[in-house]
Amino acid sequence: MRIAIGDDHPLFREGLERLFRNARPEIEVHHFGSYDEMLTALDEGRAVDLVLTDLNMPGWPGFEGIRALKDKGRGAPVVVVSASETTTDMRAAMAHGAAAYVPKSSSVQVMLGALELVLAGGAYVPPAAVIGAAGARERETGGARGALTQRQWDVLGCLRDGKSNKQIAKDLGLSEGTVKIHVTAIFKALNVRNRTQAVISAARMEASA
């Protein structure tokens, strides 16, 4: 697998490369310190399977740059890895063709889980971008039911059975990192802090349905 990483901080790029190599030793990583440098390499035929880009590196043209990277990368999915955690940036990136938006504050498990989703043809955005302020109001009025995807309801059912992340991953055919992403999204959607509270909240919703 070939990955292009665009970020103007060499230390961050090298950290990502070490992270990926620990998960997949066979990967080939290409580093770029500016948007123009990465776009030119892709335009000249640099074949990649995945593009990771920051939003604020030198030459960044705005969110339209995501579409250009995807086009020059011959359809390779583009993942934004940014220090920005505003829902505006998250939604704009996805609207312009990003396959995922991963804040730089994310854990290793979230990062790897998000990339696994993307490589499997899915997409990932932080729960905050999906829920937002409107979602928070829905939670207060019991409207969180619609904030969960079917897969998250599947995970929630496993939580109710007292299963660990490892057991859930095995039962649903997911990685533990992906399960953790879903569990985090469930907690946010239900406005709870732990598994017990999530199960109680789900039981209340089902009772009132």
N, C-alpha and C positions, 0 to 999 in steps of 0.2 A: 504494500500500500504506500502511496506517495502523498505527502502532505506539504502544502505551502503555508508558511506562517508569516504573516505581515504584522510587524510591530516595531516601533523605533527604540525599544529597550532590549538590547542583546541578552541581558540577564533573564528577562521574562521569556524570550524565545527559547533560550537554552533550557530553562526550567520546564517549558512545555515539551521540548524534545525528550528530555530525560523521563518525563512522565509517560509519554507515549511509548518510548522504547521499553520501559518496564512492563507495559501491557502487551506490546507487540514488538519484539526485538527486530523483526525483519523490515520494519518500516523505513522509508526513505524520506528525509525531511529537508526542505528547501527554505532557507531563511531570507527574508526581505525586510529592509529597514525603512522603506518608503512605499507609498501606494504606486507611484509611477514605476518603480523598479519591479514590483510584483506584477503589475498589469502588463508591462513590456515582456517579461519572461513568459507569461501565459500566452500573450499574443504571438510570440515567436515559436510557440509549439511546446512549451514545457508541460508535459503531461502530468496531471495530478488527479487524485481521487477525492481530495478534500482540501478546501481553502479556509484558513482561519485568519481573520483580520481584525485589527483594532479600528476604532472609529476616529481616532485623533492622530494618526501618524502623519508625517510630512506628505503633502500632496493630496491628502484625502479630499475628494470633491463633494462630499455630502452623501446622502443615502443612495443616490443614483449610482454611486461607485460600486455598490453591491451587485446591481444588475450587470454592470460592465465586467466585474470579476467572474460572475457566473457565465456570461457569454464567452469571454476569452478562455475560461477554463473548460469550455466545451461541456457545460452542464454540470460540472462538479459542484456539489453542494457547498454553500458558503456559510460559515459559522462566524458570528460576531462574538469576539471576546473583548469585553470593554469594562473600564472602571465605572462607567455610567450605569446607574441603577434606576434611572427614571423610566416610568412606564411609557412616556412619550417616545424616548429613543428605542425602547424595546419594540413597541408596536410599529414604529416607522421602519425599523430594520426588517421586520417580518413582512411588512407590506411591500417592501422593495425587493423581496426575493430571498432573504436570509432563511436558511433551514433551521437555524437555532440562534439563540441569544444567551450567552453565558457570562454573567458578571465575573470580574476577576476576583471577587471576594468568595466565589463558590468553592466548595470543598473538592478534593480530588475525586471523590466518588460521584459527585454531581457532574463534574466535568466529563469523566469517562462515561458515565451513564448517558449524558446528553449526546456525546459523539456516537455512542453505540446506537442510539435511537435514529440519529441522522443517517448513519451508514446502512441501517436497515430500511431506509426509505421514509422514516418518520420526521417529526419536527419537535423542537423543544424551546419553550420560553419559560422564564421563571413564573411561578404561580401568581406573583403580584401583577404581572402584565395581563394575565387573563382575568383575574378577579377585579383588581382596581377598586376605586372608590364605590362604584355601583355595586360591585360584589360584596363589599363590606356592609352596605346597607341591606342587601339581600340576606346576609347572614343574620343580621339583627332581627329580621322579620321571618326567619325560618326558610328563606329562599335558597339556602345552600345546596339543596338537592340538585338543582339544575346546574350547579357549578362543578359537579363531579362528572368526569367522563365514565363510560361504561367500564373501562379497564380499572379506573380508580374505585368504582363500586365493587369490582371483583376483588381488588386488594383489601378493601374495607371489610368484605365478607370474611376474608382470611384472618384479618385482625380480630374480628369478632370470635373466630374459632381459636384464638390464642396462639396463632402460628408466628414463628420468627421470620425475619426477612429472608433467611436462607431457605426455609420451608416454602414461603410464598413464591420465591424465585423458581424453585423446582416445580411447584404445582402449576404455575402460570407460564412457564417457559421463558422467564425473564432473567436478567442478570440481577445480582443483589444491588448494584448501583442504580439500576432502573427502578427497582422496587423502592429504594430509599427516596428517589425523586417523587414517585407517586405518593408515598406516605407523607412527605413534606407538603405536597400539594393538598392532600386530604386535610391535614392539620390546619392549613391556612384557610381552606374553603369552609371548614366547620368552625373556625375560630377556637380551636382547642390546642392544648399543649402536649398531650400524650395520648397513648393508645386507648387507655381506659375512657378518657373523656370523649374520644372519637367514637367509640362503640356506643356509649350512652347517648351521644348526640344523634347518631344514626338510628338508634332504637326509637328516640322521640320523634324523628322525622317520619319513620315508618308508621308509628302509632297514629300520627296526625294526618297521614296521607288518605 
